[in-house]
Each structure stands twice: as structure tokens, then as C-alpha cells.
Amino acid sequence: MRQVMMIEYIAGALVAVFIAAYLLYALLRPERF
């Protein structure tokens, strides 16, 4: 596996985790939206 592919995979995973955390926060704190 090339290094670039690994970096893209890690970046995609970080974005997915960030989106999941943001959606979970929106569900827990609906008054802020």
C-alpha cells in the first residue's frame, strides 16, 4: 500500500469521526442549533 493511500484513509476516518461526533452533539444539545 502506498503512503498516499494510507494518508487519505486516515484523513477520511478522521472526517467520519468528526461528522459522527458533530451529529451526536447536535442530538444531545438541540438548543444550540
JOURQUI-V120592 format. One record per residue. N is the residue number from 0. RES is the residue in three letters. OMEGA is omega in whole degrees, -180 to 180 (* if undefined). D_CENTER is the distance of its C-alpha to the mean C-alpha in Angstrom with 2 decimals. Layout:
# JOURQUI-V120592
n->N res->RES omega->OMEGA d_center->D_CENTER
n->N res->RES omega->OMEGA d_center->D_CENTER
This chain:
# JOURQUI-V120592
n->0 res->MET omega->-180 d_center->22.92
n->1 res->ARG omega->-179 d_center->22.72
n->2 res->GLN omega->-178 d_center->20.85
n->3 res->VAL omega->-180 d_center->19.15
n->4 res->MET omega->-179 d_center->17.77
n->5 res->MET omega->180 d_center->16.37
n->6 res->ILE omega->179 d_center->14.72
n->7 res->GLU omega->180 d_center->13.19
n->8 res->TYR omega->180 d_center->12.00
n->9 res->ILE omega->179 d_center->10.46
n->10 res->ALA omega->179 d_center->8.83
n->11 res->GLY omega->180 d_center->7.49
n->12 res->ALA omega->180 d_center->6.31
n->13 res->LEU omega->179 d_center->4.70
n->14 res->VAL omega->-180 d_center->3.13
n->15 res->ALA omega->179 d_center->2.87
n->16 res->VAL omega->-180 d_center->2.84
n->17 res->PHE omega->179 d_center->2.68
n->18 res->ILE omega->180 d_center->3.98
n->19 res->ALA omega->180 d_center->5.61
n->20 res->ALA omega->-180 d_center->6.84
n->21 res->TYR omega->179 d_center->8.00
n->22 res->LEU omega->179 d_center->9.71
n->23 res->LEU omega->178 d_center->11.17
n->24 res->TYR omega->179 d_center->12.44
n->25 res->ALA omega->179 d_center->13.90
n->26 res->LEU omega->-178 d_center->15.66
n->27 res->LEU omega->-177 d_center->17.01
n->28 res->ARG omega->-176 d_center->18.10
n->29 res->PRO omega->-176 d_center->19.27
n->30 res->GLU omega->-179 d_center->21.96
n->31 res->ARG omega->-177 d_center->19.72
n->32 res->PHE omega->* d_center->18.87
